[in-house]
Amino acid sequence: MSDILLVLLMHQPDLSGHMQRNAIEKATDTLLNNDHHIINIYVDRRPIILPNESIKTSWSKSVAAYNRVLTDIQFWDYDYLLWIEPKVSDYPCNLPSRLIEANPEGITSPLILPPGIVNATDGSFEDREYVHTVTMVPTSIYLNDSESYTDHPTNTQHFAICELARSEGKRVGVDLSTIATLQVP
């Protein structure tokens, strides 16, 4: 049976048209290039408005956006959620298949590199405390705890969900054979 996954793109309304278009085109490419998966795409362009006292870190708005999406979608209808931040400009069109194959039960990211940097790794899987920017998360992790994403004082919004996965004995890490490239600022 095919895995069902949802590719999530979080775009603030002030994101440039070029970055939005690129993110949607790259996500659309995944629809045709992952034969063993049924893929849907969700784009959230709603602004995040938080009172000043709610902004604790530079990623407080991201925490609110991620949790809002988890509330809005029926994530339990999917096997995986693939979160892709709009600052990512390029990744292989079979990204979902590669990340699931690398770590089917845990949370996985590709190796994130700035433009022009060449990957000099051996292509293996590297365990990490947490991952970010592009994350493949099995939805079973969300079902076991309502904590979801939290505003950690020193780590990004992904830290709590990665910590939860590790507490359940699941691996969290980077597939070093899969590269995603960041946008040039």
Summary of the structure (lengths in Angstrom):
residues: 185
radius of gyration: 15.6
end to end distance: 41.2
largest distance: 46.9
contacts: 555
relative contact order: 0.21
helix: 30%
strand: 27%
